[in-house]
């Protein structure tokens, strides 16, 4: 199963992401140059949402965002750099450092049949093929060749590689992931 990546902030942890809910698509870094540009670290470099000539929402939290207009956006070897209409110099744009760019979940492009956004996995119940509840997906880590599901087990965390040998089925409609965990990876299972 192919996956697309979108990270989730603490506000949405353990809750399913509904249509219209704001989801972070990346974090702003430090100012770039002296003319009001700023570095941006997208969670998904290939996202169709990363483009200029549009209004975006920026904030530390999704319930405290402001609208800004993207004038230019360009990619480089480190990620991307953008300039917003509201900022003309390095000092003022620096106020956005460590803030997030948010997009409504329903603005995300449609995916192919076997793809899923990471944000849609947060909060799903994880069960074994036998039906034993293991916990809930707390986060999804993109660590190279395999994604890692971080499963909250009532305060303890377990990490499960998101590979066909362990993940049997993801059912977003039912809100669950069915797994066959390797022996000893998850306590009590």
Secondary structure as UniProt FT lines:
FT   HELIX           10..12
FT   TURN            13..14
FT   TURN            19..20
FT   STRAND          22..32
FT   TURN            33..36
FT   STRAND          37..42
FT   TURN            45..46
FT   TURN            48..49
FT   STRAND          54..61
FT   TURN            62..63
FT   STRAND          64..76
FT   TURN            77..78
FT   STRAND          79..84
FT   TURN            85..86
FT   HELIX           90..93
FT   HELIX           94..96
FT   TURN            97..98
FT   STRAND          100..104
FT   HELIX           105..107
FT   TURN            113..114
FT   HELIX           118..120
FT   TURN            121..123
FT   STRAND          125..128
FT   TURN            129..130
FT   STRAND          133..142
FT   STRAND          147..153
FT   TURN            154..155
FT   STRAND          156..161
FT   TURN            164..166
FT   STRAND          167..171
FT   TURN            172..175
FT   STRAND          176..179
FT   TURN            183..185
FT   TURN            187..188
//
